[in-house]
Amino acid sequence: MPFAAPSWLVDWLSAWSVWDFILLTGAVVGVVEFIRRKGWRWLKGFAKAILAIAEVIDNVKELPAFIARTDERLEEHTRQLKNSHDSNLRDDITKALETAERTEQSVEGLHGRLDDVDRQLSALTREDEALWAAIEETQNPEEETP
C-alpha cells in the first residue's frame, strides 16, 4: 500500500538534513531528561541568582550619590570640629568638673559656717526662753483683768 504524503510535509521534511534531526532528537531527549531529574530547581536557583545580581547592579547605581552625601557630611563635620576646637567636649567636661569641685568646696564651707550659726541660734533660743521665764515670774498674776 503506497503511502501518499501531503506535498507540504514532503517539502518541509526535505528542508531538514540528517544532522538537523539528530540535533532535534538530542534536544528532545535533553528536555525530557531535564524534567525527569527535576532540573527546574536548578533553573529556579539560577534565575534567583540572576535577579540578585540585577539588584546588586541596581544598588551600585545609587552608590555615587551615597558617596557624595557621605563626603558632604564628612566635610561639614570636619568644618564644625575645626571651628569649635576652643570649646570641644573635653574642655566642656573639664569645666563641668571644675565647677563641681568649686561647688563642693563652697558647700563644705557653708556646712562649717552653718554649724556655727546653729550653735549661736541654740544659744539665743536658750537665752530667749530664760528671758520669757523671767518675764513670766515678774508679772503679777493679780493685775490681769478677767
MOWO-V828876 format. One line per field, one symbol per residue. ss: DSSP state (H for helix, E for strand, - for the rest). phi: phi as a letter, one per 30 degrees, with the letter a starting at -180 (. if undefined). burial: I if it has 24 or more other ideal C-beta (glycine too) atoms within 12 Angstrom, else O. Layout:
ss = ???
phi = ???
burial = ???
This chain:
ss = ------HHHHHHHH---HHHHHHHHHHHHHHHHHHH---HHHHHHHHHHHHHHHHHHHHHH-HHHHHHHHHHHHHHHHHHHHH-----HHHHHHHHHHHHHHHHHHHHHHHHHHHHHHHHHHHHHHHHHHHHHHHHHH--HHH---
phi = .dcccddddddddddccdddddddddddddddddddchdddddddddddddddddddddddddedddddddddddddddddddcddbdddddddddddddddddddddddedddddddddddddddddddddddddddddddddcd
burial = OOOOOOOOOOOOOOOOOOOOOOOOOOOOOOOOOOOOOOOOOOOOOOOOOOOOOOOOOOOOOOOOOOOOOOOOOOOOOOOOOOOOOOOOOOOOOOOOOOOOOOOOOOOOOOOOOOOOOOOOOOOOOOOOOOOOOOOOOOOOOOOOOO
